[in-house]
Amino acid sequence: MRSLSKIENLGIEMKRVKRNTIQNKLYIGIDNGVSGTIGWTDGVTYGQIKTPVFKQQNYTKAKGNISRIDHCYLMNWLKHLKTNSTFVVIERPMVNPGRFKASISAVRALESTQLILETLSLPYQFVDSKEWQKEMLAKGIKGDELKKASIQVAKRLFPTVECKPDGDGILMAEWARRSRF
């Protein structure tokens, strides 16, 4: 079993759901973007955090701020969480010319996250949102209902996890565990 002391020092709360002395594969689900979540489970412990970000002055001439991945925090967090058998699934970013600002933000977040995963030598695979949602959420849910459904399902499967702003990260990790990546 990995030591929780280093992880707890970073403010990460691990929840034990059952006793098991076998080291399980750790699955991490990353809901890509600056407003997403990151969840993890190995069948013994589980949890979810909001993606760590910070605000910075916009790089264009327009007045404003942008949100960026806090890569130092995320790298340290992943470094202390990872095991010898960790696998990461990361949601493919939304790229839509009609939503230019949101697309640019998603691609910037993805690049930052990928650099961290590659620096830590963590294996990862991309997954489309529809692929994991098909297995984890009820059929026919669309639009604004998706966030509510992900919170409800995540709370049912992981009652002690805080699902703010949604349950996507932990559900992606659970989907990967069930899919036996």
N, C-alpha and C positions, 0 to 999 in steps of 0.2 A: 504494500500500500504506500502511495506517495505521501510525503510529509505535507501536512496542511499549514504548518506554521509560516512558511514563506508566502503562501497564497493568502493567508489571512492578513499578513502584514500589508498586502496591497488592497485590503478592503474587500476581498472576495469571500463570500460566504458559501461554503460547500454544504450541501445537505445530504445526509446519509439516508437512503431509502431502504436498504436491507444490509444485513451482515454478509460479507463474502470475503474470503481471504485470497481469492484468485485475482491476479492482476488482469483486469479487463482492458480492452482497447478503448481509448478515449476518443470520442467523436466531438468535434467542434463544428457548430453551424454558424456561419457569418452571414447575416442579412446585410448585404452590401449597402453602403451609403453612410451619410453623416447623421441620419436619424434612425438608424437600424439598431439591432440588438445582436449580441453574441451569446450563444448558449453552448453548453457542454453536458455530456453524459457518458458514463461508462457502464450504466446499469446498476451502479452502486452509489455513485455521487452524481449530482447534477446541479445546474445553476444557470443563471443568465444575468448579463449586465447590459446596460445601454452602451452602445459604441462610444468609446472615449473620443471626444472632439474638443477643439478650442476655436474661438473666433479670432479672426485676423482681418486687418483692413484689406478691402478688395484690391486686387492687382490691376484693375482697369482705372480709367480716369473718372469713372462714376463714383460718387460718394456712397459708401456702404461697406458692409463686412461680409466675409465668407466664413463658412465653417470648414475646418480641416480635421482629418484624423490626427489624434494625439499619438503619433507614432512611437514616442519614447514610452509612454504609459502602456500602449498596446503591446509593444515588443517585450517589455518586462513582464507584463501579465501573462503573455503566452509562454514566455521562457520558463516561468515558474509553474505553469499549469501543465505543460507538455510532459509526456512520458515517452518511453521507447516505442510505444505503439499508438501514436496519435495520428488521426486522419481528420482533415478539414474539408468541409464542403462550403463553398462560397456561392452566394446567389449571383447569377449573371446580371450585370447592371442593365437598367432600363436605358435604352438609347432611342430617343424619339426627336426628330428634327423640330416637331411642333412644341416640344418642351426643352428648348435649348439649354436654359440655365440648369434645370434639374439633371439633364443628361451630362453636362460638363461636370457637375458636382459628383455624380455617380462614378464617372470615369476617373476623376481625380482620386476619389476614395478607394476605388479598386486598385489603382496603381500603387498607392501607399500601402494598402493591405498586402498586395502581392509581394512587394519588396520585403516586407516584414516576414512573411511566410517563407520566402526563399532564403532570406538571411538566416533564419532559424532552422532551415532544412526540414520544414514541415511539409509533408505531402498534402496536396489539395486537388480538388476537382470542382469544376463549375457545375451548377445545377440551375435549371430554369425554375422559376417560381411555380409554374403550373405543374411541373413534375413532382415536387415534394408536396404541394397543396392537394394534388389528386389523391395521394395516399393518406394524408393527415387531416384533411378537412372534408366536410360534407359536400356532396355534389351540388352544383347549381349556385354556389356562393360566388358573388362578383362584387367588384367595386368597393364601396365603403363597408360592406358586410364582412370582407376578408379580415380586416383588423379585429373586429369584434369576435369573429369565429376563432381566430388564432389565439386570442386571449382566453376564450372559454375552453378550448381544447387543451391549451397549455396548463391552465389552472386545474383541469380535471386530471391530467396525467402527472403533473408536478405541483401539488397543492401549495407548497411553500415558496414557489418561485414568484418573484415580483414581475409582473408582465406589463412593464411600461416601456415604450409606448405600445408594444404588442408582444406576442409570444413566438414570433417567427424564428428567432435564433435557436431557442431550445427545441422547437418542433423540427427544424432542419437537422439538428444534431440527432434527435430521436429517429427521424426518417433514415439518416445515414446508418445508425446502429441497426435498425430493423432490416435495412437493405444489405447489411453485412459487407460494407466496403472494406 
